[in-house]
């Protein structure tokens, strides 16, 4: 068990961690994309809801 955790520690030292600037950029990208998809899907939902409730 100790060997496993020692191995994990060695591997974690090899990881190239993103900078704070990269993290902010990536987080902003995810949030903006999520909001845009939510607006798009909300508009589709509203459109189909309106269309199905129309009486001809």
CHARMM-style PDB file with segment names, atoms N, HN, CA, C and O in Angstrom:
ATOM      1  N   UNK     1       0.825  -1.188   0.000  1.00  0.00      PROA
ATOM      2  CA  UNK     1       0.000   0.000   0.000  1.00  0.00      PROA
ATOM      3  C   UNK     1       0.873   1.258   0.000  1.00  0.00      PROA
ATOM      4  O   UNK     1       0.591   2.218  -0.717  1.00  0.00      PROA
ATOM      5  N   UNK     2       1.926   1.242   0.804  1.00  0.00      PROA
ATOM      6  HN  UNK     2       2.156   0.462   1.386  1.00  0.00      PROA
ATOM      7  CA  UNK     2       2.838   2.382   0.862  1.00  0.00      PROA
ATOM      8  C   UNK     2       3.504   2.609  -0.489  1.00  0.00      PROA
ATOM      9  O   UNK     2       3.710   3.749  -0.905  1.00  0.00      PROA
ATOM     10  N   UNK     3       3.836   1.520  -1.168  1.00  0.00      PROA
ATOM     11  HN  UNK     3       3.668   0.594  -0.830  1.00  0.00      PROA
ATOM     12  CA  UNK     3       4.472   1.611  -2.482  1.00  0.00      PROA
ATOM     13  C   UNK     3       3.548   2.308  -3.485  1.00  0.00      PROA
ATOM     14  O   UNK     3       3.997   3.105  -4.309  1.00  0.00      PROA
ATOM     15  N   UNK     4       2.262   1.998  -3.403  1.00  0.00      PROA
ATOM     16  HN  UNK     4       1.897   1.350  -2.734  1.00  0.00      PROA
ATOM     17  CA  UNK     4       1.284   2.617  -4.305  1.00  0.00      PROA
ATOM     18  C   UNK     4       1.257   4.126  -4.108  1.00  0.00      PROA
ATOM     19  O   UNK     4       1.354   4.877  -5.079  1.00  0.00      PROA
ATOM     20  N   UNK     5       1.127   4.583  -2.855  1.00  0.00      PROA
ATOM     21  HN  UNK     5       1.049   3.973  -2.066  1.00  0.00      PROA
ATOM     22  CA  UNK     5       1.060   6.019  -2.590  1.00  0.00      PROA
ATOM     23  C   UNK     5       2.361   6.730  -2.943  1.00  0.00      PROA
ATOM     24  O   UNK     5       2.342   7.878  -3.388  1.00  0.00      PROA
ATOM     25  N   UNK     6       3.472   6.064  -2.750  1.00  0.00      PROA
ATOM     26  HN  UNK     6       3.488   5.131  -2.388  1.00  0.00      PROA
ATOM     27  CA  UNK     6       4.764   6.633  -3.139  1.00  0.00      PROA
ATOM     28  C   UNK     6       4.811   6.802  -4.658  1.00  0.00      PROA
ATOM     29  O   UNK     6       5.289   7.818  -5.163  1.00  0.00      PROA
ATOM     30  N   UNK     7       4.311   5.799  -5.379  1.00  0.00      PROA
ATOM     31  HN  UNK     7       3.922   4.973  -4.969  1.00  0.00      PROA
ATOM     32  CA  UNK     7       4.257   5.867  -6.838  1.00  0.00      PROA
ATOM     33  C   UNK     7       3.341   6.994  -7.307  1.00  0.00      PROA
ATOM     34  O   UNK     7       3.664   7.714  -8.252  1.00  0.00      PROA
ATOM     35  N   UNK     8       2.204   7.141  -6.644  1.00  0.00      PROA
ATOM     36  HN  UNK     8       1.942   6.556  -5.876  1.00  0.00      PROA
ATOM     37  CA  UNK     8       1.275   8.227  -6.987  1.00  0.00      PROA
ATOM     38  C   UNK     8       1.949   9.580  -6.781  1.00  0.00      PROA
ATOM     39  O   UNK     8       1.813  10.473  -7.618  1.00  0.00      PROA
ATOM     40  N   UNK     9       2.658   9.735  -5.698  1.00  0.00      PROA
ATOM     41  HN  UNK     9       2.768   9.010  -5.018  1.00  0.00      PROA
ATOM     42  CA  UNK     9       3.379  10.984  -5.415  1.00  0.00      PROA
ATOM     43  C   UNK     9       4.388  11.317  -6.503  1.00  0.00      PROA
ATOM     44  O   UNK     9       4.503  12.473  -6.909  1.00  0.00      PROA
ATOM     45  N   UNK    10       5.116  10.319  -6.974  1.00  0.00      PROA
ATOM     46  HN  UNK    10       5.022   9.380  -6.643  1.00  0.00      PROA
ATOM     47  CA  UNK    10       6.097  10.540  -8.042  1.00  0.00      PROA
ATOM     48  C   UNK    10       5.410  10.951  -9.344  1.00  0.00      PROA
ATOM     49  O   UNK    10       5.886  11.835 -10.057  1.00  0.00      PROA
ATOM     50  N   UNK    11       4.300  10.306  -9.640  1.00  0.00      PROA
ATOM     51  HN  UNK    11       3.913   9.588  -9.062  1.00  0.00      PROA
ATOM     52  CA  UNK    11       3.580  10.639 -10.875  1.00  0.00      PROA
ATOM     53  C   UNK    11       2.979  12.040 -10.813  1.00  0.00      PROA
ATOM     54  O   UNK    11       2.972  12.755 -11.814  1.00  0.00      PROA
ATOM     55  N   UNK    12       2.478  12.434  -9.654  1.00  0.00      PROA
ATOM     56  HN  UNK    12       2.483  11.853  -8.840  1.00  0.00      PROA
ATOM     57  CA  UNK    12       1.875  13.758  -9.507  1.00  0.00      PROA
ATOM     58  C   UNK    12       2.903  14.871  -9.706  1.00  0.00      PROA
ATOM     59  O   UNK    12       2.557  15.969 -10.143  1.00  0.00      PROA
ATOM     60  N   UNK    13       4.161  14.588  -9.387  1.00  0.00      PROA
ATOM     61  HN  UNK    13       4.442  13.696  -9.032  1.00  0.00      PROA
ATOM     62  CA  UNK    13       5.211  15.582  -9.602  1.00  0.00      PROA
ATOM     63  C   UNK    13       5.496  15.793 -11.084  1.00  0.00      PROA
ATOM     64  O   UNK    13       6.035  16.833 -11.465  1.00  0.00      PROA
ATOM     65  N   UNK    14       5.142  14.824 -11.926  1.00  0.00      PROA
ATOM     66  HN  UNK    14       4.705  13.979 -11.617  1.00  0.00      PROA
ATOM     67  CA  UNK    14       5.378  14.921 -13.363  1.00  0.00      PROA
ATOM     68  C   UNK    14       4.277  15.697 -14.090  1.00  0.00      PROA
ATOM     69  O   UNK    14       4.445  16.088 -15.245  1.00  0.00      PROA
ATOM     70  N   UNK    15       3.158  15.914 -13.410  1.00  0.00      PROA
ATOM     71  HN  UNK    15       3.022  15.596 -12.472  1.00  0.00      PROA
ATOM     72  CA  UNK    15       2.002  16.565 -14.042  1.00  0.00      PROA
ATOM     73  C   UNK    15       2.308  18.032 -14.290  1.00  0.00      PROA
ATOM     74  O   UNK    15       2.871  18.714 -13.433  1.00  0.00      PROA
ATOM     75  N   UNK    16       1.934  18.511 -15.466  1.00  0.00      PROA
ATOM     76  HN  UNK    16       1.477  17.957 -16.161  1.00  0.00      PROA
ATOM     77  CA  UNK    16       2.044  19.935 -15.762  1.00  0.00      PROA
ATOM     78  C   UNK    16       0.705  20.578 -15.435  1.00  0.00      PROA
ATOM     79  O   UNK    16      -0.277  20.394 -16.154  1.00  0.00      PROA
ATOM     80  N   UNK    17       0.676  21.331 -14.348  1.00  0.00      PROA
ATOM     81  HN  UNK    17       1.474  21.481 -13.765  1.00  0.00      PROA
ATOM     82  CA  UNK    17      -0.558  21.938 -13.889  1.00  0.00      PROA
ATOM     83  C   UNK    17      -0.812  23.238 -14.645  1.00  0.00      PROA
ATOM     84  O   UNK    17       0.136  23.957 -14.962  1.00  0.00      PROA
ATOM     85  N   UNK    18      -2.071  23.551 -14.940  1.00  0.00      PROA
ATOM     86  HN  UNK    18      -2.840  22.966 -14.683  1.00  0.00      PROA
ATOM     87  CA  UNK    18      -2.372  24.803 -15.646  1.00  0.00      PROA
ATOM     88  C   UNK    18      -2.126  26.009 -14.739  1.00  0.00      PROA
ATOM     89  O   UNK    18      -2.201  25.919 -13.514  1.00  0.00      PROA
ATOM     90  N   UNK    19      -1.833  27.126 -15.377  1.00  0.00      PROA
ATOM     91  HN  UNK    19      -1.772  27.199 -16.372  1.00  0.00      PROA
ATOM     92  CA  UNK    19      -1.625  28.361 -14.621  1.00  0.00      PROA
ATOM     93  C   UNK    19      -2.983  28.933 -14.214  1.00  0.00      PROA
ATOM     94  O   UNK    19      -4.024  28.477 -14.686  1.00  0.00      PROA
ATOM     95  N   UNK    20      -2.961  29.922 -13.345  1.00  0.00      PROA
ATOM     96  HN  UNK    20      -2.114  30.292 -12.962  1.00  0.00      PROA
ATOM     97  CA  UNK    20      -4.202  30.573 -12.904  1.00  0.00      PROA
ATOM     98  C   UNK    20      -4.898  31.234 -14.095  1.00  0.00      PROA
ATOM     99  O   UNK    20      -6.125  31.219 -14.188  1.00  0.00      PROA
ATOM    100  N   UNK    21      -4.118  31.808 -14.994  1.00  0.00      PROA
ATOM    101  HN  UNK    21      -3.121  31.820 -14.919  1.00  0.00      PROA
ATOM    102  CA  UNK    21      -4.694  32.457 -16.178  1.00  0.00      PROA
ATOM    103  C   UNK    21      -5.399  31.431 -17.064  1.00  0.00      PROA
ATOM    104  O   UNK    21      -6.496  31.691 -17.558  1.00  0.00      PROA
ATOM    105  N   UNK    22      -4.788  30.288 -17.265  1.00  0.00      PROA
ATOM    106  HN  UNK    22      -3.896  30.077 -16.864  1.00  0.00      PROA
ATOM    107  CA  UNK    22      -5.409  29.232 -18.072  1.00  0.00      PROA
ATOM    108  C   UNK    22      -6.688  28.725 -17.398  1.00  0.00      PROA
ATOM    109  O   UNK    22      -7.686  28.471 -18.072  1.00  0.00      PROA
ATOM    110  N   UNK    23      -6.659  28.580 -16.085  1.00  0.00      PROA
ATOM    111  HN  UNK    23      -5.849  28.786 -15.537  1.00  0.00      PROA
ATOM    112  CA  UNK    23      -7.851  28.134 -15.357  1.00  0.00      PROA
ATOM    113  C   UNK    23      -8.996  29.123 -15.508  1.00  0.00      PROA
ATOM    114  O   UNK    23     -10.135  28.718 -15.737  1.00  0.00      PROA
ATOM    115  N   UNK    24      -8.707  30.420 -15.382  1.00  0.00      PROA
ATOM    116  HN  UNK    24      -7.781  30.749 -15.196  1.00  0.00      PROA
ATOM    117  CA  UNK    24      -9.751  31.450 -15.546  1.00  0.00      PROA
ATOM    118  C   UNK    24     -10.325  31.412 -16.950  1.00  0.00      PROA
ATOM    119  O   UNK    24     -11.541  31.488 -17.127  1.00  0.00      PROA
ATOM    120  N   UNK    25      -9.453  31.294 -17.959  1.00  0.00      PROA
ATOM    121  HN  UNK    25      -8.465  31.232 -17.815  1.00  0.00      PROA
ATOM    122  CA  UNK    25      -9.910  31.257 -19.346  1.00  0.00      PROA
ATOM    123  C   UNK    25     -10.800  30.046 -19.598  1.00  0.00      PROA
ATOM    124  O   UNK    25     -11.868  30.166 -20.199  1.00  0.00      PROA
ATOM    125  N   UNK    26     -10.362  28.894 -19.141  1.00  0.00      PROA
ATOM    126  HN  UNK    26      -9.494  28.796 -18.653  1.00  0.00      PROA
ATOM    127  CA  UNK    26     -11.127  27.669 -19.360  1.00  0.00      PROA
ATOM    128  C   UNK    26     -12.453  27.693 -18.600  1.00  0.00      PROA
ATOM    129  O   UNK    26     -13.476  27.251 -19.123  1.00  0.00      PROA
ATOM    130  N   UNK    27     -12.439  28.204 -17.374  1.00  0.00      PROA
ATOM    131  HN  UNK    27     -11.608  28.562 -16.949  1.00  0.00      PROA
ATOM    132  CA  UNK    27     -13.666  28.302 -16.587  1.00  0.00      PROA
ATOM    133  C   UNK    27     -14.648  29.263 -17.249  1.00  0.00      PROA
ATOM    134  O   UNK    27     -15.844  28.984 -17.323  1.00  0.00      PROA
ATOM    135  N   UNK    28     -14.141  30.389 -17.726  1.00  0.00      PROA
ATOM    136  HN  UNK    28     -13.169  30.615 -17.666  1.00  0.00      PROA
ATOM    137  CA  UNK    28     -14.997  31.348 -18.419  1.00  0.00      PROA
ATOM    138  C   UNK    28     -15.597  30.727 -19.673  1.00  0.00      PROA
ATOM    139  O   UNK    28     -16.775  30.932 -19.968  1.00  0.00      PROA
ATOM    140  N   UNK    29     -14.802  29.980 -20.402  1.00  0.00      PROA
ATOM    141  HN  UNK    29     -13.846  29.814 -20.163  1.00  0.00      PROA
ATOM    142  CA  UNK    29     -15.294  29.318 -21.613  1.00  0.00      PROA
ATOM    143  C   UNK    29     -16.427  28.354 -21.281  1.00  0.00      PROA
ATOM    144  O   UNK    29     -17.440  28.320 -21.981  1.00  0.00      PROA
ATOM    145  N   UNK    30     -16.264  27.580 -20.232  1.00  0.00      PROA
ATOM    146  HN  UNK    30     -15.442  27.607 -19.663  1.00  0.00      PROA
ATOM    147  CA  UNK    30     -17.298  26.611 -19.838  1.00  0.00      PROA
ATOM    148  C   UNK    30     -18.577  27.332 -19.410  1.00  0.00      PROA
ATOM    149  O   UNK    30     -19.672  26.924 -19.797  1.00  0.00      PROA
ATOM    150  N   UNK    31     -18.453  28.379 -18.629  1.00  0.00      PROA
ATOM    151  HN  UNK    31     -17.564  28.711 -18.314  1.00  0.00      PROA
ATOM    152  CA  UNK    31     -19.634  29.106 -18.146  1.00  0.00      PROA
ATOM    153  C   UNK    31     -20.366  29.767 -19.304  1.00  0.00      PROA
ATOM    154  O   UNK    31     -21.589  29.666 -19.401  1.00  0.00      PROA
ATOM    155  N   UNK    32     -19.634  30.442 -20.182  1.00  0.00      PROA
ATOM    156  HN  UNK    32     -18.640  30.525 -20.104  1.00  0.00      PROA
ATOM    157  CA  UNK    32     -20.267  31.118 -21.321  1.00  0.00      PROA
ATOM    158  C   UNK    32     -20.950  30.108 -22.233  1.00  0.00      PROA
ATOM    159  O   UNK    32     -22.078  30.332 -22.672  1.00  0.00      PROA
ATOM    160  N   UNK    33     -20.280  29.007 -22.520  1.00  0.00      PROA
ATOM    161  HN  UNK    33     -19.364  28.826 -22.164  1.00  0.00      PROA
ATOM    162  CA  UNK    33     -20.867  27.968 -23.369  1.00  0.00      PROA
ATOM    163  C   UNK    33     -22.128  27.396 -22.733  1.00  0.00      PROA
ATOM    164  O   UNK    33     -23.121  27.169 -23.423  1.00  0.00      PROA
ATOM    165  N   UNK    34     -22.096  27.161 -21.428  1.00  0.00      PROA
ATOM    166  HN  UNK    34     -21.289  27.346 -20.867  1.00  0.00      PROA
ATOM    167  CA  UNK    34     -23.270  26.632 -20.730  1.00  0.00      PROA
ATOM    168  C   UNK    34     -24.442  27.598 -20.793  1.00  0.00      PROA
ATOM    169  O   UNK    34     -25.579  27.183 -21.020  1.00  0.00      PROA
ATOM    170  N   UNK    35     -24.177  28.869 -20.595  1.00  0.00      PROA
ATOM    171  HN  UNK    35     -23.254  29.206 -20.410  1.00  0.00      PROA
ATOM    172  CA  UNK    35     -25.248  29.877 -20.653  1.00  0.00      PROA
ATOM    173  C   UNK    35     -25.825  29.960 -22.061  1.00  0.00      PROA
ATOM    174  O   UNK    35     -27.042  30.038 -22.227  1.00  0.00      PROA
ATOM    175  N   UNK    36     -24.966  29.943 -23.074  1.00  0.00      PROA
ATOM    176  HN  UNK    36     -23.977  29.880 -22.939  1.00  0.00      PROA
ATOM    177  CA  UNK    36     -25.453  30.014 -24.452  1.00  0.00      PROA
ATOM    178  C   UNK    36     -26.318  28.801 -24.802  1.00  0.00      PROA
ATOM    179  O   UNK    36     -27.364  28.953 -25.432  1.00  0.00      PROA
ATOM    180  N   UNK    37     -25.898  27.612 -24.405  1.00  0.00      PROA
ATOM    181  HN  UNK    37     -25.047  27.488 -23.894  1.00  0.00      PROA
ATOM    182  CA  UNK    37     -26.700  26.417 -24.662  1.00  0.00      PROA
ATOM    183  C   UNK    37     -28.024  26.480 -23.903  1.00  0.00      PROA
ATOM    184  O   UNK    37     -29.062  26.085 -24.435  1.00  0.00      PROA
ATOM    185  N   UNK    38     -27.994  26.973 -22.666  1.00  0.00      PROA
ATOM    186  HN  UNK    38     -27.151  27.294 -22.235  1.00  0.00      PROA
ATOM    187  CA  UNK    38     -29.223  27.095 -21.882  1.00  0.00      PROA
ATOM    188  C   UNK    38     -30.198  28.058 -22.564  1.00  0.00      PROA
ATOM    189  O   UNK    38     -31.395  27.781 -22.641  1.00  0.00      PROA
ATOM    190  N   UNK    39     -29.687  29.184 -23.057  1.00  0.00      PROA
ATOM    191  HN  UNK    39     -28.715  29.409 -22.994  1.00  0.00      PROA
ATOM    192  CA  UNK    39     -30.548  30.139 -23.767  1.00  0.00      PROA
ATOM    193  C   UNK    39     -31.104  29.530 -25.047  1.00  0.00      PROA
ATOM    194  O   UNK    39     -32.285  29.694 -25.355  1.00  0.00      PROA
ATOM    195  N   UNK    40     -30.262  28.832 -25.788  1.00  0.00      PROA
ATOM    196  HN  UNK    40     -29.303  28.699 -25.538  1.00  0.00      PROA
ATOM    197  CA  UNK    40     -30.695  28.201 -27.032  1.00  0.00      PROA
ATOM    198  C   UNK    40     -31.768  27.145 -26.768  1.00  0.00      PROA
ATOM    199  O   UNK    40     -32.806  27.129 -27.430  1.00  0.00      PROA
ATOM    200  N   UNK    41     -31.515  26.270 -25.802  1.00  0.00      PROA
ATOM    201  HN  UNK    41     -30.672  26.283 -25.264  1.00  0.00      PROA
ATOM    202  CA  UNK    41     -32.490  25.219 -25.496  1.00  0.00      PROA
ATOM    203  C   UNK    41     -33.768  25.809 -24.899  1.00  0.00      PROA
ATOM    204  O   UNK    41     -34.861  25.303 -25.156  1.00  0.00      PROA
ATOM    205  N   UNK    42     -33.642  26.859 -24.114  1.00  0.00      PROA
ATOM    206  HN  UNK    42     -32.754  27.270 -23.905  1.00  0.00      PROA
ATOM    207  CA  UNK    42     -34.822  27.545 -23.577  1.00  0.00      PROA
ATOM    208  C   UNK    42     -35.657  28.148 -24.685  1.00  0.00      PROA
ATOM    209  O   UNK    42     -36.885  28.081 -24.648  1.00  0.00      PROA
ATOM    210  N   UNK    43     -34.996  28.742 -25.679  1.00  0.00      PROA
ATOM    211  HN  UNK    43     -33.998  28.796 -25.710  1.00  0.00      PROA
ATOM    212  CA  UNK    43     -35.716  29.318 -26.821  1.00  0.00      PROA
ATOM    213  C   UNK    43     -36.414  28.220 -27.628  1.00  0.00      PROA
ATOM    214  O   UNK    43     -37.554  28.397 -28.057  1.00  0.00      PROA
ATOM    215  N   UNK    44     -35.739  27.092 -27.833  1.00  0.00      PROA
ATOM    216  HN  UNK    44     -34.813  26.948 -27.484  1.00  0.00      PROA
ATOM    217  CA  UNK    44     -36.381  25.974 -28.527  1.00  0.00      PROA
ATOM    218  C   UNK    44     -37.588  25.467 -27.754  1.00  0.00      PROA
ATOM    219  O   UNK    44     -38.641  25.214 -28.340  1.00  0.00      PROA
ATOM    220  N   UNK    45     -37.445  25.318 -26.457  1.00  0.00      PROA
ATOM    221  HN  UNK    45     -36.589  25.524 -25.981  1.00  0.00      PROA
ATOM    222  CA  UNK    45     -38.538  24.844 -25.617  1.00  0.00      PROA
ATOM    223  C   UNK    45     -39.722  25.807 -25.696  1.00  0.00      PROA
ATOM    224  O   UNK    45     -40.864  25.376 -25.858  1.00  0.00      PROA
ATOM    225  N   UNK    46     -39.454  27.094 -25.581  1.00  0.00      PROA
ATOM    226  HN  UNK    46     -38.527  27.444 -25.449  1.00  0.00      PROA
ATOM    227  CA  UNK    46     -40.515  28.100 -25.650  1.00  0.00      PROA
ATOM    228  C   UNK    46     -41.193  28.049 -27.020  1.00  0.00      PROA
ATOM    229  O   UNK    46     -42.419  28.112 -27.108  1.00  0.00      PROA
ATOM    230  N   UNK    47     -40.397  27.935 -28.092  1.00  0.00      PROA
ATOM    231  HN  UNK    47     -39.401  27.884 -28.020  1.00  0.00      PROA
ATOM    232  CA  UNK    47     -40.953  27.899 -29.451  1.00  0.00      PROA
ATOM    233  C   UNK    47     -41.861  26.689 -29.646  1.00  0.00      PROA
ATOM    234  O   UNK    47     -42.984  26.828 -30.132  1.00  0.00      PROA
ATOM    235  N   UNK    48     -41.385  25.514 -29.273  1.00  0.00      PROA
ATOM    236  HN  UNK    48     -40.473  25.402 -28.878  1.00  0.00      PROA
ATOM    237  CA  UNK    48     -42.200  24.305 -29.455  1.00  0.00      PROA
ATOM    238  C   UNK    48     -43.430  24.338 -28.550  1.00  0.00      PROA
ATOM    239  O   UNK    48     -44.501  23.878 -28.945  1.00  0.00      PROA
ATOM    240  N   UNK    49     -43.284  24.871 -27.359  1.00  0.00      PROA
ATOM    241  HN  UNK    49     -42.414  25.245 -27.039  1.00  0.00      PROA
ATOM    242  CA  UNK    49     -44.413  24.985 -26.452  1.00  0.00      PROA
ATOM    243  C   UNK    49     -45.484  25.898 -27.048  1.00  0.00      PROA
ATOM    244  O   UNK    49     -46.672  25.578 -27.023  1.00  0.00      PROA
ATOM    245  N   UNK    50     -45.051  27.024 -27.578  1.00  0.00      PROA
ATOM    246  HN  UNK    50     -44.085  27.284 -27.598  1.00  0.00      PROA
ATOM    247  CA  UNK    50     -45.976  27.967 -28.197  1.00  0.00      PROA
ATOM    248  C   UNK    50     -46.646  27.346 -29.424  1.00  0.00      PROA
ATOM    249  O   UNK    50     -47.851  27.499 -29.623  1.00  0.00      PROA
ATOM    250  N   UNK    51     -45.864  26.649 -30.237  1.00  0.00      PROA
ATOM    251  HN  UNK    51     -44.885  26.525 -30.075  1.00  0.00      PROA
ATOM    252  CA  UNK    51     -46.420  26.037 -31.437  1.00  0.00      PROA
ATOM    253  C   UNK    51     -47.441  24.946 -31.106  1.00  0.00      PROA
ATOM    254  O   UNK    51     -48.456  24.826 -31.791  1.00  0.00      PROA
ATOM    255  N   UNK    52     -47.184  24.159 -30.073  1.00  0.00      PROA
ATOM    256  HN  UNK    52     -46.359  24.257 -29.516  1.00  0.00      PROA
ATOM    257  CA  UNK    52     -48.100  23.083 -29.742  1.00  0.00      PROA
ATOM    258  C   UNK    52     -49.370  23.574 -29.069  1.00  0.00      PROA
ATOM    259  O   UNK    52     -50.379  22.870 -29.077  1.00  0.00      PROA
ATOM    260  N   UNK    53     -49.344  24.757 -28.493  1.00  0.00      PROA
ATOM    261  HN  UNK    53     -48.524  25.329 -28.487  1.00  0.00      PROA
ATOM    262  CA  UNK    53     -50.522  25.294 -27.844  1.00  0.00      PROA
ATOM    263  C   UNK    53     -51.398  26.133 -28.769  1.00  0.00      PROA
ATOM    264  O   UNK    53     -52.500  26.528 -28.388  1.00  0.00      PROA
ATOM    265  N   UNK    54     -50.924  26.404 -29.963  1.00  0.00      PROA
ATOM    266  HN  UNK    54     -50.029  26.084 -30.273  1.00  0.00      PROA
ATOM    267  CA  UNK    54     -51.711  27.181 -30.937  1.00  0.00      PROA
ATOM    268  C   UNK    54     -52.899  26.357 -31.424  1.00  0.00      PROA
ATOM    269  O   UNK    54     -52.793  25.148 -31.634  1.00  0.00      PROA
ATOM    270  N   UNK    55     -53.999  27.017 -31.593  1.00  0.00      PROA
ATOM    271  HN  UNK    55     -54.085  27.998 -31.422  1.00  0.00      PROA
ATOM    272  CA  UNK    55     -55.161  26.354 -32.180  1.00  0.00      PROA
ATOM    273  C   UNK    55     -55.399  26.961 -33.557  1.00  0.00      PROA
ATOM    274  O   UNK    55     -55.452  28.180 -33.722  1.00  0.00      PROA
ATOM    275  N   UNK    56     -55.538  26.102 -34.512  1.00  0.00      PROA
ATOM    276  HN  UNK    56     -55.496  25.112 -34.378  1.00  0.00      PROA
ATOM    277  CA  UNK    56     -55.712  26.591 -35.885  1.00  0.00      PROA
ATOM    278  C   UNK    56     -57.148  26.621 -36.269  1.00  0.00      PROA
ATOM    279  OT1 UNK    56     -57.479  27.006 -37.390  1.00  0.00      PROA
TER     280      UNK     56
END
